[in-house]
Amino acid sequence: MARILLGITGGIASYKACELLRRFVRDGHDVLPIPTAGAERFVTAETFFALARRERPSDPYPHLVGADLLVVAPLTANTLARLAHGLADDLLTEAALAHRGPVLVAPAMNTAMWEHPATQANVETLVARGVEVVGPMAGELAEGEVGVGRMAEPEEIAVRATALLAGGSAVSTLGGLRVLVTAGGTREPLDTVRFIGNRSSGRMGVALAEEARRRGAEVTLLGANLQIPAPAGVELVPTPTAADLRREALARTDVDVVLMAAAVADYRAAHQAEGKRAKDGEPWVVELVPTPDVLRALGAARTQSQVLVAFGAESGEEGLARKRRMLDEKSVDLVVYNDIARDDVGFDAPDNEVVLITREHETHVPKAAKAEIARAVIDEVERILEDRP
């Protein structure tokens, strides 16, 4: 059992902190809620203490007692700025300044506020200090707009908290290594507005980039039309088409680890129409030609010490057999197989369930949040690295 300080700030997402608190208590943790005055405008402090199964403390300094983890969810732009600059003008910021353990924060705010250079600079400051940042996600916001700014779901925050309590924040197992991650789905133009694409959101690749960064790696993320924001502390290079992704990936073949999580289109239009093709009632016959095989090119260009990881979306035993052959056909060290016959994992889902395939063994990773799957994949990468000269 761990002692967790749970800070709740004054955003509409503070109601989600109730579910997060319930999860922590259900997992056996001792949780001290620290709601700000702004948070109490949305959810009363009595609600948080009731869910924590404790009375409101009479001690004026309960937040200064040692804790194993500090979580702030939701984290508003205002409190984010105060944490970044070391202010201590309420119980929560006092607790943050006095805390000596790992810190996990889940920002939640309007898209424009999140994207403002001041906010991004404050996030970078926290990341540089070792603070873990989860989210925010893209989706519908309280004011009716759609964009990046939703607080990460309580389940994902709880998973990250568990990893930190297990010592994840202090581990720098990939320190000094350079990691290249591809994520999302490429779009191959038919004309200036239409394209051939796929349903990949980029969640799996973003989770991998975030996990590799958390373990100390210098991470570059090649993002193909990401539906979620790139994690803080990671270099993002947009690669909307297969050709873009291939060019940027082959320009970085000197990295230590490559994680090819992007869904790269297998075909593109032989000829792209100029402008927007008008609808005239006639059939539109499109000739498709294969795109260059990015993974095969990376396999041919890799160094002996580099670890190359492929991701394969297939279905059934035949698909699994094809992924096994990929180890030698494309010169990769690890293939991550996920079954696209299921609609509860993989594309368009927050969870995944995979089989990790190497030449020595196969490991089934049960259904879990993609952040948890990312940890299993990076664990396997580290095992491969340990065996390298």
C-alpha positions as a LaTeX table, in Angstrom:
\begin{tabular}{lrrr}
\hline
Residue & $x$ (\AA) & $y$ (\AA) & $z$ (\AA) \\
\hline
Met1 & 0.00 & 0.00 & 0.00 \\
Ala2 & 1.27 & 3.46 & $-0.92$ \\
Arg3 & 0.46 & 6.91 & 0.39 \\
Ile4 & $-0.77$ & 9.14 & $-2.45$ \\
Leu5 & $-1.40$ & 12.86 & $-2.41$ \\
Leu6 & $-4.15$ & 13.59 & $-4.94$ \\
Gly7 & $-4.37$ & 17.22 & $-5.97$ \\
Ile8 & $-7.57$ & 18.31 & $-7.72$ \\
Thr9 & $-7.69$ & 21.72 & $-9.37$ \\
Gly10 & $-10.57$ & 23.86 & $-10.56$ \\
Gly11 & $-11.52$ & 22.46 & $-13.94$ \\
Ile12 & $-14.73$ & 20.83 & $-15.12$ \\
Ala13 & $-12.78$ & 17.55 & $-15.30$ \\
Ser14 & $-12.53$ & 17.53 & $-11.49$ \\
Tyr15 & $-15.50$ & 15.15 & $-11.46$ \\
Lys16 & $-13.22$ & 12.55 & $-13.09$ \\
Ala17 & $-10.96$ & 12.77 & $-10.05$ \\
Cys18 & $-13.71$ & 11.00 & $-8.11$ \\
Glu19 & $-13.29$ & 7.88 & $-10.25$ \\
Leu20 & $-9.51$ & 8.11 & $-10.04$ \\
Leu21 & $-9.73$ & 8.36 & $-6.25$ \\
Arg22 & $-12.01$ & 5.31 & $-6.13$ \\
Arg23 & $-9.47$ & 3.32 & $-8.17$ \\
Phe24 & $-6.61$ & 4.26 & $-5.88$ \\
Val25 & $-8.60$ & 3.26 & $-2.78$ \\
Arg26 & $-9.74$ & 0.01 & $-4.42$ \\
Asp27 & $-6.09$ & $-0.81$ & $-5.11$ \\
Gly28 & $-5.39$ & $-0.48$ & $-1.40$ \\
His29 & $-3.67$ & 2.93 & $-1.35$ \\
Asp30 & $-3.95$ & 5.55 & 1.39 \\
Val31 & $-5.08$ & 8.68 & $-0.44$ \\
Leu32 & $-5.12$ & 12.23 & 0.87 \\
Pro33 & $-7.25$ & 14.47 & $-1.39$ \\
Ile34 & $-6.05$ & 18.06 & $-1.75$ \\
Pro35 & $-8.76$ & 19.94 & $-3.66$ \\
Thr36 & $-8.14$ & 23.60 & $-4.44$ \\
Ala37 & $-10.76$ & 26.25 & $-3.82$ \\
Gly38 & $-11.48$ & 26.21 & $-7.55$ \\
Ala39 & $-12.04$ & 22.45 & $-7.52$ \\
Glu40 & $-14.58$ & 22.81 & $-4.71$ \\
Arg41 & $-16.69$ & 24.97 & $-7.01$ \\
Phe42 & $-17.34$ & 21.79 & $-9.01$ \\
Val43 & $-17.08$ & 18.95 & $-6.45$ \\
Thr44 & $-17.20$ & 19.42 & $-2.68$ \\
Ala45 & $-14.23$ & 18.44 & $-0.53$ \\
Glu46 & $-16.57$ & 16.22 & 1.50 \\
Thr47 & $-17.12$ & 14.09 & $-1.61$ \\
Phe48 & $-13.40$ & 13.50 & $-2.05$ \\
Phe49 & $-12.83$ & 12.66 & 1.62 \\
Ala50 & $-15.83$ & 10.31 & 1.64 \\
Leu51 & $-14.42$ & 8.46 & $-1.40$ \\
Ala52 & $-11.01$ & 8.37 & 0.32 \\
Arg53 & $-12.76$ & 6.77 & 3.33 \\
Arg54 & $-11.28$ & 9.24 & 5.76 \\
Glu55 & $-12.34$ & 12.30 & 7.71 \\
Arg56 & $-11.20$ & 15.74 & 6.73 \\
Pro57 & $-7.93$ & 16.16 & 8.67 \\
Ser58 & $-7.78$ & 18.64 & 11.55 \\
Asp59 & $-4.00$ & 18.89 & 11.22 \\
Pro60 & $-3.27$ & 22.10 & 9.25 \\
Tyr61 & $-0.23$ & 20.47 & 7.62 \\
Pro62 & $-1.32$ & 16.94 & 6.57 \\
His63 & 0.03 & 17.57 & 3.07 \\
Leu64 & 3.56 & 17.99 & 4.43 \\
Val65 & 3.72 & 14.41 & 5.70 \\
Gly66 & 5.88 & 12.23 & 3.45 \\
Ala67 & 4.08 & 10.54 & 0.54 \\
Asp68 & 5.08 & 7.98 & $-2.08$ \\
Leu69 & 3.44 & 9.80 & $-5.00$ \\
Leu70 & 1.88 & 13.16 & $-5.83$ \\
Val71 & $-0.82$ & 13.12 & $-8.50$ \\
Val72 & $-2.54$ & 16.26 & $-9.79$ \\
Ala73 & $-5.60$ & 15.48 & $-11.89$ \\
Pro74 & $-6.99$ & 17.58 & $-13.39$ \\
Leu75 & $-4.17$ & 20.12 & $-13.66$ \\
Thr76 & $-5.33$ & 23.52 & $-14.89$ \\
Ala77 & $-3.13$ & 25.91 & $-16.86$ \\
Asn78 & $-2.98$ & 28.21 & $-13.84$ \\
Thr79 & $-1.75$ & 25.56 & $-11.38$ \\
Leu80 & 0.59 & 24.17 & $-14.04$ \\
Ala81 & 2.24 & 27.60 & $-14.26$ \\
Arg82 & 2.46 & 27.85 & $-10.47$ \\
Leu83 & 4.10 & 24.43 & $-10.22$ \\
Ala84 & 6.57 & 25.29 & $-12.96$ \\
His85 & 7.62 & 28.49 & $-11.17$ \\
Gly86 & 7.73 & 27.01 & $-7.67$ \\
Leu87 & 4.93 & 29.08 & $-6.16$ \\
Ala88 & 3.43 & 27.89 & $-2.88$ \\
Asp89 & 0.29 & 29.90 & $-2.19$ \\
Asp90 & $-2.17$ & 27.13 & $-1.28$ \\
Leu91 & $-2.11$ & 23.63 & 0.22 \\
Leu92 & $-1.58$ & 21.89 & $-3.11$ \\
Thr93 & 1.35 & 23.98 & $-4.30$ \\
Glu94 & 2.88 & 23.82 & $-0.81$ \\
Ala95 & 2.59 & 20.04 & $-0.94$ \\
Ala96 & 4.16 & 19.96 & $-4.42$ \\
Leu97 & 7.10 & 22.11 & $-3.31$ \\
Ala98 & 7.71 & 19.96 & $-0.23$ \\
His99 & 7.20 & 16.59 & $-1.96$ \\
Arg100 & 10.33 & 14.51 & $-2.55$ \\
Gly101 & 8.90 & 11.60 & $-4.52$ \\
Pro102 & 7.60 & 11.07 & $-8.06$ \\
Val103 & 4.99 & 13.46 & $-9.47$ \\
Leu104 & 2.31 & 12.65 & $-12.04$ \\
Val105 & 0.13 & 15.36 & $-13.58$ \\
Ala106 & $-2.84$ & 15.20 & $-15.95$ \\
Pro107 & $-3.41$ & 18.58 & $-17.66$ \\
Ala108 & $-6.91$ & 19.61 & $-18.69$ \\
Met109 & $-7.78$ & 22.91 & $-20.35$ \\
Asn110 & $-9.02$ & 24.61 & $-23.51$ \\
Thr111 & $-7.06$ & 23.78 & $-26.66$ \\
Ala112 & $-5.85$ & 27.35 & $-27.18$ \\
Met113 & $-4.58$ & 27.47 & $-23.60$ \\
Trp114 & $-2.79$ & 24.14 & $-23.98$ \\
Glu115 & $-1.14$ & 25.18 & $-27.25$ \\
His116 & $-0.01$ & 28.59 & $-25.97$ \\
Pro117 & 3.81 & 28.87 & $-25.91$ \\
Ala118 & 3.73 & 29.82 & $-22.22$ \\
Thr119 & 1.89 & 26.62 & $-21.31$ \\
Gln120 & 4.17 & 24.50 & $-23.46$ \\
Ala121 & 7.22 & 26.13 & $-21.85$ \\
Asn122 & 5.80 & 25.36 & $-18.41$ \\
Val123 & 5.23 & 21.72 & $-19.40$ \\
Glu124 & 8.80 & 21.45 & $-20.64$ \\
Thr125 & 10.02 & 22.87 & $-17.34$ \\
Leu126 & 8.13 & 20.21 & $-15.38$ \\
Val127 & 9.31 & 17.43 & $-17.69$ \\
Ala128 & 12.90 & 18.60 & $-17.29$ \\
Arg129 & 12.46 & 18.18 & $-13.53$ \\
Gly130 & 11.27 & 14.61 & $-13.95$ \\
Val131 & 7.53 & 15.21 & $-13.62$ \\
Glu132 & 5.42 & 12.67 & $-15.51$ \\
Val133 & 2.79 & 14.21 & $-17.79$ \\
Val134 & $-0.14$ & 12.13 & $-19.03$ \\
Gly135 & $-2.41$ & 13.63 & $-21.68$ \\
Pro136 & $-4.24$ & 15.74 & $-22.49$ \\
Met137 & $-6.38$ & 13.95 & $-25.05$ \\
Ala138 & $-8.25$ & 15.17 & $-28.09$ \\
Gly139 & $-12.04$ & 15.26 & $-28.03$ \\
Glu140 & $-15.07$ & 17.37 & $-27.18$ \\
Leu141 & $-14.35$ & 20.02 & $-24.57$ \\
Ala142 & $-16.68$ & 21.50 & $-21.97$ \\
Glu143 & $-17.36$ & 24.63 & $-24.01$ \\
Gly144 & $-18.50$ & 22.54 & $-26.99$ \\
Glu145 & $-15.32$ & 22.85 & $-29.03$ \\
Val146 & $-13.36$ & 19.85 & $-30.27$ \\
Gly147 & $-9.61$ & 19.75 & $-29.79$ \\
Val148 & $-6.76$ & 18.74 & $-27.51$ \\
Gly149 & $-7.34$ & 19.46 & $-23.85$ \\
Arg150 & $-9.43$ & 16.67 & $-22.30$ \\
Met151 & $-7.98$ & 15.12 & $-19.18$ \\
Ala152 & $-6.63$ & 11.60 & $-19.66$ \\
Glu153 & $-9.04$ & 8.90 & $-18.54$ \\
Pro154 & $-8.78$ & 7.80 & $-14.88$ \\
Glu155 & $-7.78$ & 4.27 & $-15.95$ \\
Glu156 & $-4.76$ & 5.54 & $-17.86$ \\
Ile157 & $-3.72$ & 7.82 & $-15.00$ \\
Ala158 & $-4.02$ & 4.93 & $-12.55$ \\
Val159 & $-1.86$ & 2.71 & $-14.78$ \\
Arg160 & 0.83 & 5.38 & $-14.94$ \\
Ala161 & 0.65 & 5.89 & $-11.18$ \\
Thr162 & 1.15 & 2.16 & $-10.61$ \\
Ala163 & 4.26 & 2.23 & $-12.79$ \\
Leu164 & 5.68 & 5.18 & $-10.87$ \\
Leu165 & 5.03 & 3.50 & $-7.54$ \\
Ala166 & 6.89 & 0.47 & $-8.86$ \\
Gly167 & 9.94 & 2.66 & $-9.35$ \\
Gly168 & 9.41 & 3.65 & $-12.97$ \\
Ser169 & 10.16 & 7.32 & $-12.41$ \\
Ala170 & 13.65 & 6.63 & $-11.07$ \\
Val171 & 14.59 & 4.19 & $-13.82$ \\
Ser172 & 16.67 & 5.51 & $-16.71$ \\
Thr173 & 17.21 & 2.21 & $-18.48$ \\
Leu174 & 17.34 & 3.80 & $-21.93$ \\
Gly175 & 19.38 & 6.80 & $-20.85$ \\
Gly176 & 21.76 & 7.94 & $-23.59$ \\
Leu177 & 19.99 & 5.96 & $-26.32$ \\
Arg178 & 18.20 & 7.41 & $-29.34$ \\
Val179 & 14.81 & 5.97 & $-30.17$ \\
Leu180 & 12.79 & 6.52 & $-33.34$ \\
Val181 & 9.04 & 5.85 & $-33.17$ \\
Thr182 & 6.54 & 6.01 & $-36.02$ \\
Ala183 & 2.85 & 6.48 & $-35.22$ \\
Gly184 & $-0.51$ & 7.09 & $-36.85$ \\
Gly185 & $-1.72$ & 6.27 & $-40.33$ \\
Thr186 & $-0.42$ & 7.66 & $-43.61$ \\
Arg187 & $-2.79$ & 9.26 & $-46.12$ \\
Glu188 & $-2.11$ & 8.86 & $-49.84$ \\
Pro189 & $-3.75$ & 11.63 & $-51.94$ \\
Leu190 & $-6.24$ & 10.90 & $-54.71$ \\
Asp191 & $-6.74$ & 14.61 & $-55.39$ \\
Thr192 & $-6.29$ & 17.73 & $-53.26$ \\
Val193 & $-9.07$ & 16.74 & $-50.80$ \\
Arg194 & $-9.48$ & 12.96 & $-51.01$ \\
Phe195 & $-7.06$ & 10.29 & $-49.86$ \\
Ile196 & $-6.57$ & 6.59 & $-49.18$ \\
Gly197 & $-6.12$ & 6.13 & $-45.44$ \\
Asn198 & $-6.71$ & 3.87 & $-42.48$ \\
Arg199 & $-8.18$ & 3.99 & $-38.98$ \\
Ser200 & $-4.96$ & 4.32 & $-37.00$ \\
Ser201 & $-5.18$ & 7.11 & $-34.39$ \\
Gly202 & $-1.52$ & 6.95 & $-33.35$ \\
Arg203 & $-2.33$ & 6.05 & $-29.72$ \\
Met204 & $-0.04$ & 3.02 & $-29.66$ \\
Gly205 & 2.93 & 4.84 & $-31.14$ \\
Val206 & 2.44 & 7.85 & $-28.87$ \\
Ala207 & 2.33 & 5.52 & $-25.85$ \\
Leu208 & 5.60 & 3.93 & $-26.99$ \\
Ala209 & 7.25 & 7.31 & $-27.47$ \\
Glu210 & 6.12 & 8.43 & $-24.04$ \\
Glu211 & 7.35 & 5.24 & $-22.37$ \\
Ala212 & 10.74 & 5.39 & $-24.11$ \\
Arg213 & 11.10 & 9.04 & $-23.09$ \\
Arg214 & 10.15 & 8.15 & $-19.51$ \\
Arg215 & 12.99 & 5.63 & $-19.43$ \\
Gly216 & 15.51 & 8.25 & $-20.40$ \\
Ala217 & 15.75 & 7.91 & $-24.19$ \\
Glu218 & 16.08 & 10.77 & $-26.64$ \\
Val219 & 12.93 & 10.19 & $-28.69$ \\
Thr220 & 11.93 & 11.32 & $-32.17$ \\
Leu221 & 8.32 & 10.66 & $-33.17$ \\
Leu222 & 7.39 & 10.50 & $-36.86$ \\
Gly223 & 3.69 & 11.34 & $-36.70$ \\
Ala224 & 1.42 & 10.35 & $-39.55$ \\
Asn225 & $-1.82$ & 12.32 & $-39.11$ \\
Leu226 & $-1.97$ & 11.80 & $-35.34$ \\
Gln227 & $-5.40$ & 12.02 & $-33.74$ \\
Ile228 & $-3.87$ & 12.67 & $-30.31$ \\
Pro229 & $-1.10$ & 15.06 & $-29.23$ \\
Ala230 & 2.52 & 14.01 & $-29.08$ \\
Pro231 & 3.87 & 13.54 & $-25.54$ \\
Ala232 & 5.88 & 16.28 & $-23.89$ \\
Gly233 & 9.64 & 16.01 & $-24.20$ \\
Val234 & 9.52 & 14.22 & $-27.56$ \\
Glu235 & 10.58 & 15.67 & $-30.93$ \\
Leu236 & 7.65 & 15.47 & $-33.36$ \\
Val237 & 8.23 & 15.30 & $-37.11$ \\
Pro238 & 4.99 & 15.28 & $-39.21$ \\
Thr239 & 5.03 & 12.57 & $-41.91$ \\
Pro240 & 1.58 & 12.59 & $-43.56$ \\
Thr241 & 2.32 & 10.21 & $-46.47$ \\
Ala242 & 4.26 & 6.97 & $-46.86$ \\
Ala243 & 6.88 & 8.81 & $-48.90$ \\
Asp244 & 7.29 & 11.40 & $-46.13$ \\
Leu245 & 7.63 & 8.72 & $-43.50$ \\
Arg246 & 10.15 & 6.75 & $-45.55$ \\
Arg247 & 12.28 & 9.83 & $-46.19$ \\
Glu248 & 12.38 & 10.90 & $-42.53$ \\
Ala249 & 12.94 & 7.37 & $-41.24$ \\
Leu250 & 15.84 & 6.65 & $-43.59$ \\
Ala251 & 17.41 & 9.97 & $-42.60$ \\
Arg252 & 17.66 & 8.61 & $-39.04$ \\
Thr253 & 19.06 & 5.11 & $-39.46$ \\
Asp254 & 21.81 & 5.79 & $-36.93$ \\
Val255 & 19.43 & 5.55 & $-33.94$ \\
Asp256 & 19.66 & 2.74 & $-31.40$ \\
Val257 & 16.04 & 1.57 & $-31.52$ \\
Val258 & 13.33 & 1.86 & $-34.18$ \\
Leu259 & 9.68 & 1.19 & $-33.26$ \\
Met260 & 7.61 & 1.04 & $-36.45$ \\
Ala261 & 4.12 & 1.41 & $-34.99$ \\
Ala262 & 2.65 & 3.52 & $-37.83$ \\
Ala263 & 0.12 & 2.02 & $-40.20$ \\
Val264 & 1.84 & 2.80 & $-43.49$ \\
Ala265 & $-0.35$ & 2.57 & $-46.59$ \\
Asp266 & 0.54 & $-0.38$ & $-48.83$ \\
Tyr267 & $-0.78$ & 1.36 & $-51.96$ \\
Arg268 & $-1.11$ & 4.85 & $-53.40$ \\
Ala269 & $-2.77$ & 6.27 & $-56.49$ \\
Ala270 & $-0.62$ & 5.93 & $-59.60$ \\
His271 & $-1.72$ & 9.42 & $-60.63$ \\
Gln272 & $-2.97$ & 12.15 & $-58.33$ \\
Ala273 & $-5.71$ & 14.30 & $-59.86$ \\
Glu274 & $-4.97$ & 18.01 & $-59.99$ \\
Gly275 & $-7.32$ & 20.05 & $-57.86$ \\
Lys276 & $-10.53$ & 18.44 & $-56.64$ \\
Arg277 & $-12.06$ & 15.95 & $-59.05$ \\
Ala278 & $-15.65$ & 17.02 & $-59.67$ \\
Lys279 & $-18.44$ & 14.51 & $-59.15$ \\
Asp280 & $-19.95$ & 13.90 & $-62.58$ \\
Gly281 & $-21.94$ & 10.72 & $-62.05$ \\
Glu282 & $-19.37$ & 8.59 & $-63.89$ \\
Pro283 & $-17.29$ & 5.84 & $-62.27$ \\
Trp284 & $-13.86$ & 6.90 & $-61.09$ \\
Val285 & $-11.34$ & 4.20 & $-61.82$ \\
Val286 & $-8.19$ & 4.61 & $-59.75$ \\
Glu287 & $-5.04$ & 2.62 & $-60.44$ \\
Leu288 & $-3.18$ & 1.77 & $-57.25$ \\
Val289 & 0.53 & 1.02 & $-57.13$ \\
Pro290 & 2.54 & $-0.29$ & $-54.17$ \\
Thr291 & 4.24 & 2.19 & $-51.88$ \\
Pro292 & 7.90 & 1.57 & $-51.01$ \\
Asp293 & 8.36 & $-0.90$ & $-48.14$ \\
Val294 & 9.68 & 1.34 & $-45.37$ \\
Leu295 & 10.29 & $-1.50$ & $-42.94$ \\
Arg296 & 12.27 & $-3.52$ & $-45.46$ \\
Ala297 & 14.39 & $-0.47$ & $-46.26$ \\
Leu298 & 15.10 & 0.08 & $-42.58$ \\
Gly299 & 15.99 & $-3.58$ & $-42.18$ \\
Ala300 & 18.48 & $-3.33$ & $-45.03$ \\
Ala301 & 20.03 & $-0.14$ & $-43.63$ \\
Arg302 & 20.21 & $-1.12$ & $-39.95$ \\
Thr303 & 23.41 & $-1.51$ & $-37.99$ \\
Gln304 & 24.27 & $-4.72$ & $-36.16$ \\
Ser305 & 23.61 & $-3.18$ & $-32.75$ \\
Gln306 & 20.31 & $-1.51$ & $-33.66$ \\
Val307 & 17.02 & $-2.99$ & $-32.45$ \\
Leu308 & 14.26 & $-2.90$ & $-35.07$ \\
Val309 & 10.65 & $-3.52$ & $-34.01$ \\
Ala310 & 7.77 & $-4.11$ & $-36.42$ \\
Phe311 & 4.03 & $-3.92$ & $-35.73$ \\
Gly312 & 1.60 & $-6.10$ & $-37.62$ \\
Ala313 & $-2.19$ & $-5.78$ & $-37.77$ \\
Glu314 & $-3.47$ & $-9.13$ & $-39.00$ \\
Ser315 & $-6.17$ & $-11.64$ & $-38.09$ \\
Gly316 & $-6.20$ & $-15.28$ & $-37.07$ \\
Glu317 & $-3.51$ & $-17.93$ & $-37.12$ \\
Glu318 & $-2.61$ & $-17.24$ & $-40.74$ \\
Gly319 & $-1.89$ & $-13.62$ & $-39.89$ \\
Leu320 & 0.19 & $-14.68$ & $-36.90$ \\
Ala321 & 2.20 & $-17.04$ & $-39.14$ \\
Arg322 & 2.86 & $-14.18$ & $-41.58$ \\
Lys323 & 4.16 & $-12.03$ & $-38.74$ \\
Arg324 & 6.53 & $-14.82$ & $-37.66$ \\
Arg325 & 8.04 & $-14.90$ & $-41.15$ \\
Met326 & 8.57 & $-11.14$ & $-41.00$ \\
Leu327 & 11.46 & $-11.63$ & $-38.55$ \\
Asp328 & 13.68 & $-12.94$ & $-41.33$ \\
Glu329 & 11.98 & $-11.47$ & $-44.38$ \\
Lys330 & 12.45 & $-7.91$ & $-43.15$ \\
Ser331 & 15.38 & $-8.38$ & $-40.77$ \\
Val332 & 13.62 & $-7.29$ & $-37.57$ \\
Asp333 & 14.21 & $-8.33$ & $-33.96$ \\
Leu334 & 10.68 & $-8.14$ & $-32.62$ \\
Val335 & 7.23 & $-8.25$ & $-34.18$ \\
Val336 & 4.21 & $-6.99$ & $-32.25$ \\
Tyr337 & 1.10 & $-8.75$ & $-33.55$ \\
Asn338 & $-2.41$ & $-7.52$ & $-32.86$ \\
Asp339 & $-5.58$ & $-9.15$ & $-34.15$ \\
Ile340 & $-7.69$ & $-6.70$ & $-36.17$ \\
Ala341 & $-10.62$ & $-9.13$ & $-36.22$ \\
Arg342 & $-11.59$ & $-7.72$ & $-32.82$ \\
Asp343 & $-13.19$ & $-4.29$ & $-32.42$ \\
Asp344 & $-12.35$ & $-3.86$ & $-28.71$ \\
Val345 & $-8.60$ & $-3.58$ & $-29.23$ \\
Gly346 & $-6.22$ & $-2.03$ & $-31.75$ \\
Phe347 & $-7.60$ & 0.58 & $-34.15$ \\
Asp348 & $-10.07$ & 3.09 & $-32.69$ \\
Ala349 & $-9.69$ & 1.60 & $-29.19$ \\
Pro350 & $-7.86$ & 2.74 & $-26.05$ \\
Asp351 & $-6.79$ & $-0.85$ & $-25.33$ \\
Asn352 & $-4.74$ & $-3.44$ & $-27.14$ \\
Glu353 & $-3.87$ & $-7.11$ & $-26.83$ \\
Val354 & $-0.75$ & $-8.36$ & $-28.57$ \\
Val355 & 1.68 & $-11.19$ & $-29.10$ \\
Leu356 & 5.38 & $-10.29$ & $-28.91$ \\
Ile357 & 7.28 & $-12.44$ & $-31.39$ \\
Thr358 & 11.06 & $-12.90$ & $-31.36$ \\
Arg359 & 13.26 & $-15.68$ & $-32.71$ \\
Glu360 & 13.58 & $-17.15$ & $-29.23$ \\
His361 & 10.05 & $-16.97$ & $-27.85$ \\
Glu362 & 6.51 & $-15.60$ & $-28.12$ \\
Thr363 & 4.79 & $-13.71$ & $-25.32$ \\
His364 & 1.06 & $-13.06$ & $-25.12$ \\
Val365 & 0.24 & $-9.71$ & $-23.50$ \\
Pro366 & $-3.42$ & $-9.71$ & $-22.35$ \\
Lys367 & $-5.82$ & $-6.89$ & $-23.08$ \\
Ala368 & $-4.72$ & $-3.70$ & $-21.35$ \\
Ala369 & $-4.48$ & 0.05 & $-21.86$ \\
Lys370 & $-2.04$ & 0.95 & $-24.62$ \\
Ala371 & 0.26 & 2.58 & $-22.06$ \\
Glu372 & 0.55 & $-0.84$ & $-20.40$ \\
Ile373 & 1.17 & $-2.56$ & $-23.74$ \\
Ala374 & 3.88 & 0.01 & $-24.47$ \\
Arg375 & 5.62 & $-0.94$ & $-21.24$ \\
Ala376 & 5.60 & $-4.61$ & $-22.21$ \\
Val377 & 7.04 & $-3.81$ & $-25.65$ \\
Ile378 & 9.81 & $-1.60$ & $-24.24$ \\
Asp379 & 10.59 & $-4.26$ & $-21.62$ \\
Glu380 & 11.17 & $-6.71$ & $-24.47$ \\
Val381 & 13.32 & $-4.18$ & $-26.33$ \\
Glu382 & 15.46 & $-3.79$ & $-23.22$ \\
Arg383 & 15.91 & $-7.56$ & $-23.00$ \\
Ile384 & 17.09 & $-7.62$ & $-26.60$ \\
Leu385 & 19.47 & $-4.72$ & $-25.93$ \\
Glu386 & 20.96 & $-6.58$ & $-22.97$ \\
Asp387 & 21.90 & $-9.48$ & $-25.25$ \\
Arg388 & 23.64 & $-7.21$ & $-27.76$ \\
Pro389 & 27.43 & $-6.88$ & $-27.64$ \\
\hline
\end{tabular}
